[in-house]
Amino acid sequence: MSLNQVNSIVEASMQMLSGNNTIDLATDDVQTSIKALSDSIPDAEYYCFQQCGHLPFIEYPEKVTNIVLDFISKANTQIEIKR
């Protein structure tokens, strides 16, 4: 699926997290790919943890929790209730 296809089907805010030491055999630069995906989706946010591998929620649980709670808080203020 291309970034344009993803962009056309995503209708919600999205939080993307990765570590700068994440290893992905499919791409040479994971952060560049994730950042490009994030940039292509309206209201998406991307955070890259430094000195972190594939599981930032295990390596930095408090920081991940704060980032996610902040994201949810912002999303809740943007919700439009349609009647």
C-alpha positions in Angstrom: 0.0 0.0 0.0 1.4 3.4 -0.9 1.5 6.5 1.3 -1.2 8.1 -0.8 -3.5 5.1 -0.4 -2.9 5.2 3.4 -3.6 8.9 3.5 -6.9 8.5 1.6 -8.3 5.9 4.1 -7.1 7.3 7.4 -9.8 9.5 9.0 -8.5 9.7 12.6 -5.7 11.3 14.4 -2.7 9.0 14.7 0.2 8.8 17.1 3.4 7.1 15.8 6.3 6.2 18.0 9.6 4.6 17.2 13.1 4.2 18.6 16.1 5.5 16.7 17.8 2.1 17.1 14.8 0.1 15.6 16.0 -2.4 13.1 13.8 -3.2 10.1 15.2 -5.5 7.4 12.8 -4.1 4.9 14.1 -0.5 5.0 17.5 1.1 5.6 16.1 4.0 7.5 13.0 3.2 9.6 12.6 6.7 11.0 12.6 8.3 7.5 9.8 5.9 6.5 7.7 6.4 9.6 8.2 10.2 9.4 7.1 10.2 5.8 4.0 8.1 6.7 3.3 10.5 9.6 3.7 13.5 7.3 1.3 12.1 4.8 -1.6 11.6 7.3 -3.5 14.7 8.5 -3.3 15.1 12.3 -0.7 12.4 12.7 2.1 13.0 15.2 5.4 11.2 15.3 7.9 10.9 18.2 11.3 9.2 17.9 12.9 8.0 21.1 16.7 8.4 21.2 18.8 5.4 22.3 15.8 3.1 22.0 15.0 0.0 20.1 11.7 -1.4 18.8 9.8 -1.3 22.1 9.8 2.3 23.5 6.8 1.4 25.7 9.1 -1.0 27.6 12.3 1.0 27.5 10.6 4.4 28.4 7.2 3.5 29.9 6.6 6.9 31.7 7.6 9.0 28.7 5.4 6.9 26.3 2.5 7.2 28.8 2.9 11.0 28.9 3.1 11.3 25.1 0.0 9.1 24.6 -2.0 10.9 27.3 -1.1 14.3 25.8 -2.1 13.0 22.3 -5.5 11.7 23.7 -6.1 14.9 25.5 -5.6 16.9 22.3 -7.7 14.5 20.3 -10.6 14.8 22.9 -10.6 18.6 22.4 -10.9 18.2 18.6 -13.8 15.7 18.6 -16.9 17.1 16.9 -20.1 15.4 17.9 -22.4 15.1 14.9 -26.2 14.8 15.5 
